Structure formats: C-alpha cells, structure tokens
Amino acid sequence: MTALDVAFAAVGLITAASGLLAVTTRHVVHAALWLVVCLGAVAGCYLVLGAEFVALVQLLVYVGAIVVLVLFALMLTRAPIGPNSEISTSRLHRVLAGVLGAGVTALLAAALVPIAGPAVERHDTSTTQVAEQLFGTWVWPFEILSLLLLVALIAAMAVSRMTRPEQAADEVQAAQVQAAQTPSESA
C-alpha cells in the first residue's frame, strides 16, 4: 500500500463522514456547511488521483457556487434554520431510511466491485483530454445544470417576495387598527 493509497483512503473517509453528517443533521445551515466539507474532500480525492484541473473545477463550481446558492436561497426564503417539529420524521422512519440506504449501497458495491477487478489501473490524463471531454461530451449537461441553478435562484427570489397567509392577515389587521386610530378627515 503506497502513500497515495493511504491519502486517498483518508480523504475518502472524510468525504463519507461529512456526507453522512450533511444528510443526518437537523439544522439546514449545518447541512450546507457539511456539504462544503464533503465537496472539498471530493476535490482532495481528485488531487490525490492527479487530476488537479478537475479538483479546481470541483472547488470553483460546487463549493464556490452551488453551496453559496444553497445558503443564499436559505437566507432569501427565510427558511427555518433549526429543527422543525412539523416536518421532522419519527425515529423509526430514520432507521428504516438508513437501512434502505445501506442496502442500496451494498447492492451497488456488489455489482460494481467485480467490474473494477482486483486492481484498478491508473491512466495518465492531460488537461487537454479533460477539456475535450468537459467541453465536448459534457458541455450540454453543464449548460442545463447552469440553467437549472438560474431557475432555482429566480424561484427563490419569487418565493421570498410572496406573503404568507398569516403575514397577510397580520398586515390587514394592522391596517384596520391604524385606520381606526387615525381621526377621520371628513369630520
């Protein structure tokens, strides 16, 4: 086992642990911050594998843009920050979801590990080859993703400008109280 294998295993463990924390925490902002750690650790995996360009793109696009978009949408929509008893699930549901996730992981591992073979060969790639794949084969999925993120940002703005029914009722009641307190102009 080489030093690269140990480094990859360590960064992979950080990735898996932070990903697990991102989906199990009950605070939305904490989940977004654990997502930053997870995506940063994935960039570390790319660095260990020798794909510096992909690691930089990972940091710029995912950590720098998507997580900021998520945090911006949370702040803009005034989403509840802490745990919310109205939308939380029971402990049984969480345990069943964990068992189901572990089962799917085991099935995927059982299907994919034999395909990889006893040893995965490492191929040297250049930035030119990565750029050809990124801007040739994968350009449309990236463009569609950018449009999806733009639509999500516009939707977050629209949702933040909507008035909630209880907020609208409070505004109507405040207007009625103010109208009752001001003297009539016709008198």
Stockholm file with secondary structure:
# STOCKHOLM 1.0

chainA/1-187         MTALDVAFAAVGLITAASGLLAVTTRHVVHAALWLVVCLGAVAGCYLVLGAEFVALVQLLVYVGAIVVLVLFALMLTRAPIGPNSEISTSRLHRVLAGVLGAGVTALLAAALVPIAGPAVERHDTSTTQVAEQLFGTWVWPFEILSLLLLVALIAAMAVSRMTRPEQAADEVQAAQVQAAQTPSESA
#=GR chainA/1-187 SS CCHHHHHHHHHHHHHHHHHHHHHHCSCHHHHHHHHHHHHHHHHHHHHHTTCHHHHHHIIIIIIIIIHHHHHHHHHHHTCCCSCCTTTCCCHHHHHHHHHHHHHHHHHHHHHHHHHHCSSCCCCCCCHHHHHHIIIIISHHHHHHHHHHHHHHHHHHHHHHHSCCHHHHHHHHHHHHHHHHHSCCTTC
#=GC SS_cons         CCHHHHHHHHHHHHHHHHHHHHHHCSCHHHHHHHHHHHHHHHHHHHHHTTCHHHHHHIIIIIIIIIHHHHHHHHHHHTCCCSCCTTTCCCHHHHHHHHHHHHHHHHHHHHHHHHHHCSSCCCCCCCHHHHHHIIIIISHHHHHHHHHHHHHHHHHHHHHHHSCCHHHHHHHHHHHHHHHHHSCCTTC
//
